Amino acid sequence: MKRAALFAVFLVLSTARSSFAADDKAADAMIAKGLELRREGRSLEAVAIFQKANEIAPSPRSAGQLGLAESAIDRWGDAEQHLNTSLASPEDPWVKDHRALLEQALTLVGSRMGQIRLTGPAGAVIVISGKSAGTLPLAMPVRVNAGPALVTATASGFRQFEMSVPVEAGKETQLNIVLEAIPLSSAPAPLPATTAAAVSPVRAVEVQPQSSWRTWTGASLIGVGAAMAAWGIVWIAIDGHSSSGSCTAGAPSNCVPVYNTKTVGYVLTGVGVATSAAGAVLLYSGRTHGSDVSVAVGPSALFLTGRF
């Protein structure tokens, strides 16, 4: 059992060692490719290659090569970080062989950078020139490229702070951040009490209706009543007629009436006349007794009166 466990551990360690060796080999190939790009003056592409190498197999060599390439394209802040990382391993063989070059590059980078010491409310999130710098309070000043640096600070309940800060190379700039609180929405102030002396005369405006329901209802009833009356008169007129004519006195003995509509005709005529009369009454009342609406406006009230 113990032998099996030991064999398993040995197998895991061997696999891990093989994986690390493969990563180191891939990183070495990438570094060689990056150096070739730098010799061709393609430092921006070389930075991307060195970054990948430093990610899969971090080492003083990969960090140093990355820092040197970054200094060639004026990425002073990133270059300073990676050069310092490489020089932090002075016993590494590659660092020993290239210490003078690394220190010379670091001196050049330092001459292109300054720093900002930030103070302000605790909890404010700081971003400088698009890069996160942390949350206040910051223990150390922030290293930035010399020149204008855009500083922004945000915190819940406060308006965003934003300022362009001039930074001199090799010097420290002090910046105290003051955040402006966002005011809470307040209720509107109550209206002052109106005294009798301050009340202005009420102004009444009469609103004339554009149309009255009596007018259009009356006109509709007149039209419907007239149609019914005309229909009734027609039915009265054709009462007692056959297909060969009227079956009145002197008509042939074989005359048989086809239409027997007198009673219905009288009913339709009477209803039509009554409907037209009702419509006429409404039409007349709508024109002479239209609806009146009045609006009275005061300093603190609105009155609506009407007659229909």
C-alpha positions as CSV (number, residue, x, y, z in Angstrom):
1,M,0.0,0.0,0.0
2,K,2.8,2.4,0.9
3,R,4.7,1.5,-2.3
4,A,1.6,2.3,-4.3
5,A,1.2,5.7,-2.6
6,L,4.8,6.5,-3.1
7,F,4.6,5.6,-6.7
8,A,1.5,7.8,-7.2
9,V,3.4,10.8,-5.6
10,F,6.4,10.1,-7.8
11,L,4.2,10.0,-10.9
12,V,2.5,13.3,-10.0
13,L,5.9,15.0,-9.4
14,S,7.2,13.6,-12.6
15,T,4.2,14.9,-14.6
16,A,4.5,18.3,-12.9
17,R,8.2,18.5,-13.7
18,S,7.6,17.6,-17.3
19,S,4.9,20.3,-17.5
20,F,7.2,22.9,-16.0
21,A,10.0,21.9,-18.4
22,A,7.6,22.2,-21.4
23,D,6.5,25.7,-20.2
24,D,10.2,26.7,-19.8
25,K,10.9,25.5,-23.3
26,A,8.0,27.4,-24.7
27,A,8.9,30.5,-22.8
28,D,12.5,30.3,-24.1
29,A,11.2,30.0,-27.7
30,M,9.0,33.1,-27.2
31,I,11.9,35.1,-25.7
32,A,14.0,34.2,-28.7
33,K,11.2,35.3,-31.0
34,G,10.8,38.6,-29.1
35,L,14.5,39.3,-29.3
36,E,14.3,38.8,-33.0
37,L,11.4,41.3,-33.3
38,R,13.4,43.8,-31.3
39,R,16.4,43.6,-33.6
40,E,14.0,44.3,-36.4
41,G,12.7,47.4,-34.6
42,R,9.3,45.9,-33.8
43,S,9.3,46.5,-30.1
44,L,5.5,46.7,-29.8
45,E,5.1,43.2,-31.1
46,A,8.0,42.0,-29.0
47,V,6.2,43.3,-25.8
48,A,3.2,41.1,-26.6
49,I,5.5,38.0,-27.0
50,F,7.5,38.7,-23.8
51,Q,4.2,39.1,-21.9
52,K,3.1,35.7,-23.0
53,A,6.4,34.2,-22.0
54,N,6.3,35.9,-18.6
55,E,2.7,34.5,-18.0
56,I,3.4,30.9,-18.8
57,A,6.8,30.7,-17.1
58,P,7.6,33.8,-14.9
59,S,11.3,34.3,-14.4
60,P,13.8,37.1,-13.8
61,R,14.8,36.8,-17.5
62,S,11.3,37.1,-18.9
63,A,10.5,40.0,-16.6
64,G,13.7,41.8,-17.5
65,Q,13.3,41.3,-21.3
66,L,9.7,42.6,-20.9
67,G,10.8,45.7,-19.0
68,L,13.5,46.5,-21.6
69,A,11.0,46.2,-24.4
70,E,8.4,48.4,-22.6
71,S,11.0,51.1,-22.0
72,A,11.6,51.2,-25.8
73,I,8.0,52.1,-26.4
74,D,7.7,54.6,-23.5
75,R,5.6,52.5,-21.2
76,W,7.6,53.8,-18.3
77,G,5.4,52.6,-15.5
78,D,5.1,49.0,-16.7
79,A,8.8,49.0,-17.6
80,E,9.8,50.2,-14.1
81,Q,7.7,47.4,-12.5
82,H,9.2,44.6,-14.6
83,L,12.8,45.9,-14.3
84,N,12.5,46.0,-10.5
85,T,11.0,42.5,-10.5
86,S,14.0,41.2,-12.5
87,L,16.6,43.0,-10.3
88,A,14.9,41.6,-7.2
89,S,16.7,38.3,-8.0
90,P,20.4,39.4,-8.0
91,E,21.6,35.8,-7.8
92,D,19.9,34.7,-11.0
93,P,22.6,33.9,-13.6
94,W,20.8,35.9,-16.3
95,V,20.4,39.0,-14.0
96,K,24.2,38.8,-13.0
97,D,25.1,38.9,-16.7
98,H,22.8,41.8,-17.6
99,R,22.7,43.8,-14.3
100,A,24.4,46.8,-15.8
101,L,21.9,46.9,-18.7
102,L,19.0,46.5,-16.4
103,E,20.1,49.2,-14.0
104,Q,20.9,51.6,-16.9
105,A,17.3,51.1,-18.3
106,L,15.8,51.6,-14.8
107,T,17.7,54.9,-14.5
108,L,16.3,56.1,-17.8
109,V,12.8,55.0,-16.9
110,G,13.1,56.9,-13.5
111,S,14.0,60.1,-15.3
112,R,10.7,59.9,-17.3
113,M,8.5,59.4,-14.2
114,G,7.2,61.2,-11.2
115,Q,4.8,60.3,-8.5
116,I,1.5,61.5,-7.0
117,R,0.7,61.3,-3.3
118,L,-3.0,61.1,-2.8
119,T,-5.1,61.9,0.2
120,G,-8.9,62.1,0.6
121,P,-11.9,60.3,2.0
122,A,-11.4,56.6,2.8
123,G,-13.0,54.2,0.4
124,A,-12.7,56.4,-2.7
125,V,-11.6,54.4,-5.7
126,I,-8.7,56.0,-7.7
127,V,-8.0,55.7,-11.4
128,I,-5.0,57.5,-12.9
129,S,-4.8,57.8,-16.7
130,G,-7.1,54.9,-17.2
131,K,-5.3,52.5,-14.8
132,S,-6.6,51.5,-11.4
133,A,-4.4,52.9,-8.6
134,G,-6.3,51.4,-5.6
135,T,-8.6,52.6,-2.9
136,L,-7.9,55.4,-0.4
137,P,-6.0,55.6,1.8
138,L,-2.9,54.6,-0.2
139,A,0.2,53.7,1.8
140,M,2.6,54.8,-1.0
141,P,2.6,57.5,-3.7
142,V,1.6,56.3,-7.1
143,R,4.3,56.3,-9.8
144,V,3.1,57.8,-13.1
145,N,4.6,59.0,-16.4
146,A,5.8,62.6,-16.3
147,G,3.3,65.1,-17.8
148,P,-0.4,65.6,-17.3
149,A,-2.1,62.7,-15.4
150,L,-5.9,62.4,-15.3
151,V,-7.0,61.5,-11.8
152,T,-10.5,60.4,-11.1
153,A,-12.0,59.3,-7.8
154,T,-15.4,57.7,-7.2
155,A,-17.4,56.8,-4.0
156,S,-20.9,55.9,-3.3
157,G,-23.1,58.9,-2.6
158,F,-20.6,61.4,-4.1
159,R,-20.1,63.1,-7.4
160,Q,-17.1,61.8,-9.4
161,F,-13.9,63.8,-8.9
162,E,-11.8,64.4,-12.0
163,M,-8.7,66.5,-12.4
164,S,-5.7,66.7,-14.7
165,V,-2.6,66.9,-12.6
166,P,0.8,68.1,-14.0
167,V,3.5,65.7,-12.9
168,E,7.2,66.6,-13.1
169,A,9.9,63.9,-13.7
170,G,11.7,62.9,-10.6
171,K,9.3,64.9,-8.3
172,E,6.4,64.2,-6.1
173,T,3.0,66.0,-6.5
174,Q,0.6,66.2,-3.6
175,L,-3.2,66.0,-4.4
176,N,-5.9,66.1,-1.8
177,I,-9.2,64.8,-3.2
178,V,-12.4,66.5,-2.0
179,L,-15.6,64.8,-3.0
180,E,-18.9,66.6,-3.3
181,A,-21.9,64.8,-1.8
182,I,-24.9,64.2,-4.0
183,P,-27.9,66.1,-2.3
184,L,-30.9,64.1,-1.5
185,S,-34.1,65.2,-3.3
186,S,-36.1,67.3,-0.9
187,A,-39.9,67.8,-0.8
188,P,-41.2,71.1,-2.3
189,A,-41.8,73.9,0.2
190,P,-45.4,74.3,1.2
191,L,-47.3,77.2,-0.3
192,P,-47.8,80.2,2.0
193,A,-51.2,80.7,3.6
194,T,-53.4,83.1,1.7
195,T,-54.9,86.0,3.6
196,A,-58.1,87.7,2.8
197,A,-56.2,90.9,1.8
198,A,-54.1,89.0,-0.6
199,V,-56.9,87.4,-2.5
200,S,-57.3,88.8,-5.9
201,P,-60.7,89.1,-7.5
202,V,-62.0,86.0,-9.1
203,R,-61.9,86.0,-12.9
204,A,-64.6,84.0,-14.6
205,V,-64.3,82.8,-18.1
206,E,-67.3,81.5,-19.9
207,V,-66.7,78.6,-22.2
208,Q,-69.2,78.2,-25.0
209,P,-69.8,74.6,-26.1
210,Q,-69.0,73.9,-29.7
211,S,-72.1,71.7,-30.1
212,S,-75.1,70.5,-28.1
213,W,-76.2,66.9,-27.9
214,R,-79.8,68.2,-28.3
215,T,-79.0,69.6,-31.7
216,W,-77.5,66.4,-33.3
217,T,-80.0,64.1,-31.5
218,G,-83.0,66.2,-32.6
219,A,-81.7,66.3,-36.2
220,S,-81.2,62.5,-36.2
221,L,-84.8,61.9,-34.8
222,I,-86.3,64.2,-37.5
223,G,-84.5,62.2,-40.2
224,V,-85.5,58.8,-38.8
225,G,-89.1,60.0,-38.3
226,A,-89.4,61.4,-41.8
227,A,-88.2,58.1,-43.3
228,M,-90.7,56.1,-41.2
229,A,-93.6,58.4,-42.2
230,A,-92.8,58.2,-45.9
231,W,-92.6,54.4,-45.6
232,G,-96.0,54.3,-43.9
233,I,-97.6,56.5,-46.6
234,V,-96.3,54.2,-49.3
235,W,-97.8,51.1,-47.5
236,I,-101.2,52.9,-47.2
237,A,-101.1,53.8,-50.9
238,I,-100.6,50.2,-52.1
239,D,-103.2,48.7,-49.7
240,G,-105.8,46.6,-51.6
241,H,-103.9,46.5,-54.8
242,S,-103.3,43.3,-56.9
243,S,-100.9,42.5,-59.6
244,S,-103.5,43.8,-62.1
245,G,-104.5,47.0,-60.4
246,S,-106.7,48.3,-57.6
247,C,-109.6,46.1,-56.4
248,T,-112.0,49.0,-55.9
249,A,-115.7,49.4,-57.0
250,G,-116.1,48.4,-60.7
251,A,-113.1,46.1,-60.7
252,P,-113.4,42.6,-62.2
253,S,-115.0,40.0,-60.1
254,N,-111.9,37.9,-60.1
255,C,-109.7,40.7,-58.7
256,V,-108.0,39.4,-55.6
257,P,-106.1,41.9,-53.4
258,V,-102.4,41.1,-52.9
259,Y,-101.4,43.9,-50.5
260,N,-103.2,44.4,-47.2
261,T,-100.9,47.0,-45.6
262,K,-103.2,49.8,-44.5
263,T,-103.0,49.1,-40.8
264,V,-99.2,48.8,-40.8
265,G,-98.9,51.9,-42.9
266,Y,-101.0,54.0,-40.4
267,V,-98.8,52.7,-37.5
268,L,-95.5,53.6,-39.3
269,T,-96.8,57.0,-40.4
270,G,-97.9,57.8,-36.8
271,V,-94.7,56.7,-35.3
272,G,-92.6,58.6,-37.9
273,V,-94.6,61.8,-37.3
274,A,-94.1,61.5,-33.5
275,T,-90.4,60.8,-33.8
276,S,-90.0,63.8,-36.1
277,A,-91.9,66.0,-33.6
278,A,-89.7,64.9,-30.8
279,G,-86.6,65.6,-32.8
280,A,-87.9,69.1,-33.7
281,V,-88.4,69.8,-30.0
282,L,-84.9,68.7,-29.1
283,L,-83.4,70.7,-32.1
284,Y,-85.2,73.8,-31.0
285,S,-84.2,73.5,-27.4
286,G,-80.6,72.8,-28.3
287,R,-80.3,76.0,-30.3
288,T,-82.1,78.3,-27.7
289,H,-81.1,76.6,-24.4
290,G,-77.6,75.4,-25.1
291,S,-75.3,74.2,-22.4
292,D,-73.3,76.9,-20.6
293,V,-70.1,76.2,-18.8
294,S,-68.2,78.7,-16.6
295,V,-64.7,78.5,-15.1
296,A,-63.8,80.7,-12.2
297,V,-60.1,81.1,-11.5
298,G,-58.8,82.4,-8.1
299,P,-55.3,82.6,-6.7
300,S,-55.6,79.2,-5.0
301,A,-58.7,77.6,-6.3
302,L,-60.5,76.6,-9.6
303,F,-64.3,76.6,-9.8
304,L,-66.3,74.9,-12.5
305,T,-70.0,75.6,-13.0
306,G,-72.4,74.6,-15.8
307,R,-76.0,74.5,-17.0
308,F,-77.2,71.7,-19.3
